[in-house]
């Protein structure tokens, strides 16, 4: 080999190495992208609230965005908006509500759970404007005894949110 051929071979090797490095970088970028989650979950465990209040609040926040549910519950705390209840409960002012109450303490607890759900949605890379609460279910938690044999109120709640497009697709499939 002459001296002229050696620099050309070294240049070719460098070019090939650079091409391999760029290919590796593009492959790493595709591996780094996490698959988008379609559903997020938040749990409120051992909350000091009535299961009945949590049940009506969960019905109240279903099919709403997370931010809209938080703002509605803040209005409940300010006694501006009533949560629809069933049973022998007085009528409330406002359009579209027959009877309702203002479960302030339970609303405060649910707001904390909804903020956790919002954080989970952000970390999962979901779009908050298109994310809707589609499942909210309260259950009894273990109820410790008070003095005199009575029991404290305790309840758990599970809240799930999904992207709105997927909820629409499932409803269309069920209709068919």
Phi, psi and omega in degrees: 000143177267170181294334180289325183286326182299312179297327179293319179295319179295322178295318179298320179295319179296319179297317179296319179298319179296320178297318179296320180296319179293323177295319179296320179296317179294323178294321179295323180295321179291328178286328182290330180293122179281146175293137183293131175280147180255351185216140175234152185230144171222140181239139171249111185255138174056045180282141179275077181207159178286140177296325180297316178296317180296326180295315180288325177293320180295324175293326181291325185265352180297147179064024174243158173289164183295316180295321180293321179295319179296315181294322177296319180291329175292326175291328176295320179297323179279001181063032178263333183227135182260146174272128181295125177244162174247160178109195180276080182232141184299154176292153178238153176290152177121161184272136173081013179229128180274302181221149182193171179223176180240082180283085189292310184295318179295324179296321178298319180292321180292325178300319178297320178293320179294325176295323175295321177296320179296317177297321178295321179293321179294316181290336177277352178082024180272152178278118185293332181290330182260003181268128182237148174280120182245351182214127174214121186222118175269150177220160175292141171256178177293133187250106181289156181279142170267183171290145178085009175085357177282169182238148175287156174277129176215141178210152172254153175220142178239125181237131179237145178228146180225165172291142187297325182297321182290326177295319179297317181298318180296320179296321179293322179294322180293325179293327181285000000 
